[in-house]
Amino acid sequence: MKFLLSAVAACALLGASAASAEPLRVVATMPILADMTRNVAGDRANVTSLVGETGDPHVFRPAPRDAQSIAEADLLVVNGLQLEGWIDRLKDSSGYEGPVVVATANVEPIPADSDGHDAHSDEHAHEHEAHADEHEHDADEHGHEEHAEHAHEAEAHADHAEDHGHHHGAFDPHAWHSLENGALYAAVIADGLISLDPEGADIYRANLARYVARMEALHEEIAATFAQVPDRNRLIVTNHDAFAYFGRDYGLRFEAPVGLSTDAEPSATDMARIITEIRADGVKAVFLEAGSDPRLSRQIAAETDARIGGTLYAGTLSGPDGPASSYLAMMAHNAQTIAAEIGPHS
């Protein structure tokens, strides 16, 4: 019961009774966080998500109604680790001064460049810097206004990326792809709810225990599945770098042509590297991602012997009628989809 012990330890032990109260108004930044919060809060909170049920937090563009939602909230739940590059500006514009739960507060984050997945981001950034430097040099040396304009464009591109959250921080923000982290997310959310509504503490704590027990059971099931996968099949190719935590938990290695944000663009170097690895390692399948442009994965598959292996859910859910209608359903679906392609009988 490692998850449960960790989660309970992370959840503050406050006084409790089960008296009824007006439901809290909780706003989460993304559907996965909203689903976790509903599981912990039960009917003691009305939970909404800023990003739509099938939306992508990387490319979310807030509207005025989102600022109004935050302004009316009792509690704001965010992922943190700079996933939501737009949240600080949105919160400031809303005038919200209430509590903010950072769901990743207790997780051990993976450094953005720990396994080379974000070599893309670094390399791409260096390419932009080199591009700007090169043109600035030419403009200085030759006085060519055209070159100076190109340098300005490169800098503007970097500014644009910063504005829209392309540049994540020092850590991979997709920590929810570890079920053990999911338990820590839920515990921090429970802590935030209890702080606002101590009368419901027993309910939140009981809901947390049941939810974490389901996470732990699913984790054991997924771990048993991937324990049977041959080493030669453990390289997985996806659209963008979102599954490093999943890979860490189950001994898989993920590669992607795009870095930590779906709003980034792959370099020619990244594409060539991925294709070379697929050919060298005999990768069987390239996976699509819900909500992402499938052309990259299809291009990679077309240039190798790999096939399209199904659709994974990285930062979004599927909606109520899809295979990833909740956080736990998403984790189960991703595991089943990958295992079907790389398992011992594939």
Salt bridges, closest charged atoms under 4 A:
ASP74 OD1 - ARG25 NH2 3.41
ASP115 OD2 - HIS117 ND1 3.48
GLU127 OE1 - HIS124 ND1 3.43
GLU129 OE1 - HIS126 ND1 3.59
GLU141 OE1 - HIS137 NE2 3.59
GLU141 OE1 - HIS142 NE2 3.03
GLU146 OE2 - HIS150 NE2 3.92
GLU153 OE1 - HIS150 ND1 3.45
ASP172 OD1 - HIS174 ND1 2.70
GLU180 OE1 - LYS2 NZ 3.89
ASP197 OD2 - ARG44 NE 2.78
ASP202 OD1 - ARG205 NH1 3.77
ASP231 OD1 - ARG234 NE 3.53
ASP241 OD1 - HIS117 ND1 3.73
ASP249 OD1 - ARG248 NE 3.66
GLU255 OE2 - ARG253 NH1 3.36
GLU255 OE1 - ARG273 NH1 2.93
ASP263 OD2 - ARG61 NH2 3.57
ASP263 OD2 - HIS166 NE2 2.72
ASP270 OD2 - HIS120 ND1 2.16
ASP270 OD1 - ARG273 NH2 3.46
GLU277 OE1 - ARG253 NH1 3.22
GLU277 OE2 - ARG273 NH1 3.40
ASP281 OD2 - ARG253 NH2 3.29
GLU289 OE1 - HIS240 ND1 2.65
ASP293 OD2 - ARG295 NH2 2.47
GLU341 OE1 - ARG307 NH2 2.85
